[in-house]
Amino acid sequence: MANGLNKVMLIGNLGKDPETKFTEKGSSYCRFSLATNESYKNDKGEKVERTEWHDIVAWKKLGELCQTYLKKGSKIYAEGKLQSYSYEKEGVKKKSWSVVLNDFAMLDSKPKDQSANIPDTNTNHPAETNSGDDDLPF
């Protein structure tokens, strides 16, 4: 039996085009922001809309698929795990969180002129993580 569970499932829209980068050791990764929206009624009965922004990281082949097929505004289902990282900014230690993508599915309607040869992204893609802190992209 596993000691814990770390799974994140999101449906949202990309806030910017995915950006591919490389670690010092040459591993490729793709990073983008994903906006999720929720609405609820406050204690006065008024509808309130709230947007949360999520930092998404996809490694190697999965990152290449994100770079190729996703763009700002794309609606996707994203599945992965939450991962923390620490960094220092202006002498102050900070901690932040990213979702390391394991899988995604495009949820936009296909335009009529779009070719049908886009691969099925809704398959299992093992998360590519790095074991050494010196190779983290953050």
C-alpha positions as CSV (number, residue, x, y, z in Angstrom):
1,M,0.0,0.0,0.0
2,A,1.3,3.5,-0.9
3,N,2.2,5.9,1.9
4,G,0.4,8.8,0.3
5,L,-1.3,10.2,-2.8
6,N,-0.3,13.3,-4.8
7,K,-2.6,13.8,-7.7
8,V,-3.9,17.0,-9.2
9,M,-6.7,17.2,-11.9
10,L,-7.5,20.6,-13.5
11,I,-9.7,21.9,-16.3
12,G,-8.8,25.3,-17.5
13,N,-7.4,27.6,-20.2
14,L,-3.7,28.4,-20.9
15,G,-2.8,32.0,-19.9
16,K,0.0,32.2,-22.4
17,D,1.7,30.1,-25.1
18,P,3.8,27.2,-23.7
19,E,7.5,27.9,-23.5
20,T,10.2,25.3,-23.9
21,K,13.4,25.5,-22.0
22,F,16.3,23.2,-21.2
23,T,18.0,22.3,-17.9
24,E,21.8,22.7,-17.5
25,K,22.0,19.0,-18.2
26,G,20.1,19.3,-21.5
27,S,16.7,17.9,-20.4
28,S,13.8,19.7,-22.1
29,Y,10.7,20.9,-20.3
30,C,7.7,23.0,-21.3
31,R,6.1,25.5,-18.9
32,F,2.8,27.3,-19.1
33,S,0.2,28.9,-16.8
34,L,-3.3,27.4,-16.5
35,A,-6.3,29.4,-15.3
36,T,-9.2,27.6,-13.5
37,N,-12.4,29.4,-12.8
38,E,-15.0,28.8,-10.2
39,S,-18.1,30.7,-9.2
40,Y,-20.1,30.8,-6.0
41,K,-22.6,32.9,-4.2
42,N,-21.3,35.0,-1.3
43,D,-23.3,35.6,1.9
44,K,-25.3,38.3,0.2
45,G,-26.4,35.9,-2.5
46,E,-24.2,37.6,-5.1
47,K,-22.4,35.5,-7.7
48,V,-18.6,35.7,-7.3
49,E,-16.2,34.6,-9.9
50,R,-12.7,33.5,-8.9
51,T,-9.7,32.6,-11.1
52,E,-6.8,30.5,-9.8
53,W,-3.5,30.4,-11.7
54,H,-1.5,27.2,-11.8
55,D,2.1,26.8,-12.9
56,I,2.4,23.7,-15.1
57,V,5.6,21.9,-16.1
58,A,5.8,19.1,-18.7
59,W,9.0,17.2,-19.2
60,K,10.6,15.9,-22.4
61,K,8.2,14.2,-24.9
62,L,5.0,15.4,-23.1
63,G,6.5,18.9,-23.1
64,E,7.1,18.7,-26.8
65,L,3.4,17.7,-27.4
66,C,2.3,20.7,-25.3
67,Q,4.6,23.1,-27.2
68,T,3.3,21.7,-30.6
69,Y,-0.5,21.6,-29.9
70,L,-1.3,24.0,-27.2
71,K,-1.5,27.8,-27.3
72,K,-2.8,30.7,-25.2
73,G,-6.5,30.2,-24.6
74,S,-6.5,26.4,-25.2
75,K,-8.9,24.6,-23.0
76,I,-7.4,21.4,-21.5
77,Y,-7.8,18.7,-18.9
78,A,-4.5,18.5,-17.0
79,E,-3.4,15.7,-14.7
80,G,-0.2,15.6,-12.6
81,K,1.3,15.9,-9.2
82,L,2.0,18.9,-7.0
83,Q,5.7,19.6,-6.5
84,S,7.3,22.3,-4.4
85,Y,10.6,24.1,-5.0
86,S,12.6,26.6,-3.0
87,Y,14.5,29.6,-4.3
88,E,16.0,32.8,-3.1
89,K,14.9,36.3,-4.3
90,E,16.6,39.4,-3.1
91,G,18.1,37.5,-0.2
92,V,14.7,36.1,0.9
93,K,14.1,32.4,0.8
94,K,10.8,31.6,-0.9
95,K,8.8,28.4,-1.7
96,S,6.5,27.9,-4.7
97,W,4.5,25.1,-6.2
98,S,4.1,23.6,-9.7
99,V,2.0,20.9,-11.2
100,V,4.2,18.3,-12.9
101,L,2.1,17.1,-15.8
102,N,1.6,13.4,-16.3
103,D,-1.2,13.6,-18.9
104,F,-3.4,16.1,-20.7
105,A,-6.3,16.2,-23.1
106,M,-7.3,19.0,-25.4
107,L,-10.9,20.0,-24.8
108,D,-11.4,22.7,-27.5
109,S,-13.7,22.0,-30.4
110,K,-11.8,21.2,-33.5
111,P,-12.0,23.8,-36.2
112,K,-13.4,22.6,-39.5
113,D,-10.1,23.1,-41.3
114,Q,-8.0,21.4,-38.6
115,S,-6.4,18.2,-39.8
116,A,-7.3,14.9,-38.1
117,N,-3.7,13.8,-37.5
118,I,-3.3,15.3,-34.0
119,P,-2.2,12.5,-31.7
120,D,-4.3,11.4,-28.8
121,T,-2.8,13.1,-25.8
122,N,-5.1,11.4,-23.4
123,T,-2.7,8.5,-22.7
124,N,-0.4,7.7,-19.8
125,H,2.8,9.7,-20.0
126,P,5.1,9.0,-17.0
127,A,6.2,12.2,-15.3
128,E,9.8,13.1,-16.0
129,T,11.3,14.3,-12.8
130,N,14.8,15.0,-11.9
131,S,16.5,13.6,-8.8
132,G,19.2,16.3,-8.4
133,D,18.4,19.8,-7.3
134,D,21.1,21.2,-9.6
135,D,19.0,20.3,-12.6
136,L,15.7,21.8,-11.5
137,P,14.4,24.4,-13.9
138,F,13.1,26.8,-11.2
